[in-house]
């Protein structure tokens, strides 16, 4: 039986691999022209052209740590790694060529189908095609949730690391060591990459990095299957652990549909932008969102120890608070626009 300490070498190797390889990928991305140009669009904050190298750094660190420390997990997580490769390559293509929305969606759906074919899926219905639809919705939703949340230095990377840490703990507890090793590798990769992604960022994670984070965490959320716990208690654990990206994309989509704006186009109306407009500086905005993710992760853990009824009430309370926050943020936006 694996212990929590068994996963620390994986974290360490991944962290060191990310930290050591990032300068190489930064130089490579710069030479290849994979750069995020400042002022290219109104919502961009940065002042200098920044390499989009984070996706390759994350992928390399995860693979190095899994292959060198946790090879026994490869068979179980192979479908996740295949789907991750699809997302990574499609994201690099997008980072270089700025793909249209429909082209991005094709890659995301292919990744979701790869997970489904590999047995990583949402099990809610007895009808297979319904499970496939929910799986595609969850995976595509999380890919875009992390893509949307990647709006400030260190924000998406930090949320990915927090999510990986909580998922590592719950999968250790649920006796799913292969998923826990994957989470440990992802945690180390995000920590090692953060040095180069914090303000002032030396690299951005780009679509390749943000969507890789979303894919891996979405897959672990589907694979999480605690032993001896009622599903009425555990089904919303991934939703709470990934609550901040989910809240942000819900806020943005709702607001844009309400205003009659295309919800898939980039803009300056994300939670991070709104918090800055309310008076927080960028660093405190990132910290505030990270702290919120930690609180939601703790709530998810607390709910696992409750009765199904109590846990459901707790989850309903979190959802109600989120909906109230959306209404309040929209009222502030309307007041500012008046």
Secondary structure as GFF3:
##gff-version 3
##sequence-region A 1 338
A	DSSP	three_ten_helix	4	7	.	.	.	ID=ss1
A	DSSP	alpha_helix	8	31	.	.	.	ID=ss2
A	DSSP	beta_strand	35	36	.	.	.	ID=ss3
A	DSSP	beta_strand	50	52	.	.	.	ID=ss4
A	DSSP	alpha_helix	54	69	.	.	.	ID=ss5
A	DSSP	three_ten_helix	71	73	.	.	.	ID=ss6
A	DSSP	alpha_helix	74	97	.	.	.	ID=ss7
A	DSSP	alpha_helix	101	117	.	.	.	ID=ss8
A	DSSP	alpha_helix	128	149	.	.	.	ID=ss9
A	DSSP	alpha_helix	155	173	.	.	.	ID=ss10
A	DSSP	alpha_helix	177	197	.	.	.	ID=ss11
A	DSSP	beta_strand	203	204	.	.	.	ID=ss12
A	DSSP	alpha_helix	206	223	.	.	.	ID=ss13
A	DSSP	alpha_helix	231	234	.	.	.	ID=ss14
A	DSSP	alpha_helix	237	241	.	.	.	ID=ss15
A	DSSP	alpha_helix	243	259	.	.	.	ID=ss16
A	DSSP	alpha_helix	271	277	.	.	.	ID=ss17
A	DSSP	alpha_helix	282	304	.	.	.	ID=ss18
A	DSSP	alpha_helix	308	337	.	.	.	ID=ss19
###
